[in-house]
């Protein structure tokens, strides 16, 4: 009998205060009142550095080793949650997100080392440049272009104060279990950063 693959990703987890702040932003943007918008549970919001997909359990140890190697020399550093944006844009929003600023050179360099380190394990390098963001909500596929445009304009013109700072102290290998109520995340491994 074959073992079930583990749907996983590598991410930076957020402190509770930042998650509460993001919940307030979701509320202020009234994201929940649109039937074609699915909010991400604040408990599940994280800064993804690499989505791995379904992986066999025996591969976990090798992934953790790459995480350790890519984290060598990375000391704890501050990041800040900032403005609201959308992918691909506010005229045709599919994903509503908040941006990240702070020591982005450090974050982007770390993600690049991680991405390159995973190539020998069979994970292709990301084709798109890494854009640090936190997903707040997704617009459903069946949303009409007119509703999508109106929704994007509403979000773009909303005045929401966002200024949450946090310190990155670890890198986490996360498991994602898809359930009818949404994805449930659990930590499989944690690599702590040292001063």
C-alpha positions as CSV (number, residue, x, y, z in Angstrom):
1,X,0.0,0.0,0.0
2,X,1.4,3.4,-1.0
3,X,1.7,6.2,1.5
4,X,-0.5,9.3,0.9
5,X,1.5,12.2,-0.5
6,X,1.6,15.3,1.7
7,X,0.4,18.6,0.2
8,X,3.0,21.1,1.5
9,X,4.6,24.5,1.2
10,X,7.4,26.5,2.9
11,X,6.3,29.7,4.7
12,X,6.8,32.3,7.3
13,X,4.1,32.2,9.9
14,X,2.6,35.4,11.3
15,X,2.3,36.4,14.9
16,X,-1.3,36.5,16.4
17,X,-1.3,40.3,16.5
18,X,-0.7,40.5,12.7
19,X,-3.4,37.9,12.0
20,X,-5.9,39.9,14.1
21,X,-4.9,43.0,12.2
22,X,-5.5,41.3,8.8
23,X,-8.9,40.1,10.1
24,X,-9.7,43.8,10.8
25,X,-8.6,44.7,7.2
26,X,-10.9,42.0,5.8
27,X,-13.8,43.4,7.8
28,X,-13.1,47.0,6.9
29,X,-13.0,46.1,3.2
30,X,-16.3,44.2,3.7
31,X,-14.9,41.3,1.8
32,X,-17.4,38.9,3.4
33,X,-20.4,40.6,2.0
34,X,-19.7,39.7,-1.6
35,X,-21.1,36.2,-2.6
36,X,-18.3,35.8,-5.2
37,X,-15.5,36.5,-2.8
38,X,-14.0,33.8,-0.5
39,X,-12.0,35.2,2.4
40,X,-8.9,33.4,3.7
41,X,-9.2,32.5,7.3
42,X,-6.9,34.9,9.2
43,X,-5.5,31.9,11.1
44,X,-4.4,30.5,7.8
45,X,-2.7,33.6,6.4
46,X,1.1,33.2,6.0
47,X,3.9,34.4,3.8
48,X,4.6,31.6,1.3
49,X,8.2,31.3,0.1
50,X,7.7,28.1,-1.9
51,X,4.7,25.9,-2.8
52,X,5.8,22.3,-3.0
53,X,2.6,20.5,-3.9
54,X,2.1,16.8,-3.2
55,X,5.3,15.3,-1.9
56,X,6.1,11.7,-0.7
57,X,6.8,11.6,3.0
58,X,10.3,10.2,2.6
59,X,11.3,13.5,0.8
60,X,10.5,15.6,3.9
61,X,13.9,15.2,5.5
62,X,15.7,16.3,2.4
63,X,13.5,19.4,2.1
64,X,14.2,20.3,5.8
65,X,17.9,20.0,5.1
66,X,17.6,22.5,2.2
67,X,15.6,24.8,4.5
68,X,18.4,24.6,7.1
69,X,21.2,25.3,4.5
70,X,19.4,28.2,2.9
71,X,18.8,29.7,6.4
72,X,22.4,29.7,7.4
73,X,23.6,33.2,8.0
74,X,20.0,34.6,8.0
75,X,19.4,36.5,11.3
76,X,15.9,37.6,12.5
77,X,14.7,40.6,10.6
78,X,11.7,43.0,10.6
79,X,8.9,43.1,8.0
80,X,5.9,45.3,7.8
81,X,2.4,44.6,6.3
82,X,1.3,47.5,4.0
83,X,-1.1,48.5,1.3
84,X,-3.9,46.4,-0.3
85,X,-3.4,45.2,-3.9
86,X,-4.8,42.6,-6.4
87,X,-3.5,40.0,-8.8
88,X,-3.5,40.6,-11.8
89,X,-4.9,44.1,-11.1
90,X,-7.8,46.0,-9.5
91,X,-9.8,46.0,-12.8
92,X,-9.8,42.2,-13.0
93,X,-9.0,41.1,-9.4
94,X,-8.6,37.3,-8.8
95,X,-6.7,37.6,-5.6
96,X,-6.8,40.4,-3.0
97,X,-3.6,40.8,-1.0
98,X,-1.7,43.0,1.3
99,X,1.9,43.8,0.5
100,X,5.1,43.5,2.6
101,X,7.9,45.9,3.1
102,X,10.9,46.1,5.3
103,X,14.1,44.1,4.7
104,X,12.9,42.8,1.4
105,X,16.5,42.3,0.0
106,X,17.1,39.8,2.8
107,X,13.8,38.1,2.3
108,X,14.1,37.8,-1.5
109,X,17.7,36.6,-1.3
110,X,16.6,33.9,1.2
111,X,13.7,32.8,-1.0
112,X,16.1,32.6,-4.0
113,X,18.6,30.4,-2.1
114,X,15.7,28.2,-1.0
115,X,14.3,28.0,-4.5
116,X,17.7,27.1,-6.0
117,X,18.4,24.5,-3.2
118,X,15.2,22.6,-4.0
119,X,16.0,22.2,-7.7
120,X,18.1,19.0,-7.1
121,X,15.1,17.5,-5.2
122,X,13.0,17.8,-8.3
123,X,11.2,21.1,-7.6
124,X,11.5,23.5,-10.6
125,X,12.6,27.1,-10.0
126,X,9.9,29.7,-9.9
127,X,9.4,31.3,-13.3
128,X,7.8,34.5,-12.0
129,X,9.8,36.8,-9.7
130,X,9.0,36.4,-6.0
131,X,6.4,39.0,-4.9
132,X,6.1,38.9,-1.1
133,X,2.4,39.2,-0.2
134,X,-0.3,37.9,2.1
135,X,-3.6,36.7,0.5
136,X,-6.7,38.1,2.1
137,X,-9.3,36.8,-0.4
138,X,-9.9,35.1,-3.7
139,X,-12.6,36.1,-6.3
140,X,-14.5,33.1,-7.5
141,X,-14.1,32.0,-11.2
142,X,-17.9,32.5,-11.9
143,X,-17.8,36.2,-11.0
144,X,-19.0,38.3,-13.9
145,X,-16.5,40.8,-15.4
146,X,-18.8,43.7,-14.4
147,X,-19.0,42.5,-10.7
148,X,-15.2,41.9,-10.8
149,X,-14.6,45.5,-12.0
150,X,-17.0,47.0,-9.4
151,X,-15.5,45.0,-6.6
152,X,-11.9,46.0,-7.7
153,X,-12.9,49.7,-7.7
154,X,-14.5,49.4,-4.3
155,X,-11.3,47.8,-2.8
156,X,-9.0,50.3,-4.6
157,X,-10.8,53.3,-3.2
158,X,-11.2,52.0,0.3
159,X,-9.2,53.8,3.0
160,X,-7.8,51.2,5.3
161,X,-5.0,51.9,7.7
162,X,-2.5,49.1,7.6
163,X,0.7,49.2,9.6
164,X,1.6,45.9,11.3
165,X,5.3,45.2,12.0
166,X,6.6,41.7,12.9
167,X,10.0,40.0,13.2
168,X,10.8,37.0,11.1
169,X,12.4,34.4,13.5
170,X,11.8,31.1,11.7
171,X,11.0,29.3,8.5
172,X,8.3,26.6,8.5
173,X,7.5,23.5,6.4
174,X,3.7,23.4,6.4
175,X,1.1,20.8,5.5
176,X,-2.1,21.8,3.8
177,X,-5.1,19.5,4.1
178,X,-8.0,20.5,1.9
179,X,-11.4,20.2,3.5
180,X,-14.9,21.3,2.4
181,X,-14.7,24.2,4.8
182,X,-11.3,25.3,3.5
183,X,-7.6,24.4,3.9
184,X,-6.3,23.4,7.3
185,X,-2.6,24.1,7.9
186,X,-0.2,22.4,10.3
187,X,3.5,22.8,10.9
188,X,5.7,19.8,9.9
189,X,9.1,21.4,10.7
190,X,10.5,24.7,11.9
191,X,14.0,26.2,11.3
192,X,14.7,28.9,13.8
193,X,16.9,31.9,12.8
194,X,19.8,32.7,15.1
195,X,21.3,36.1,15.9
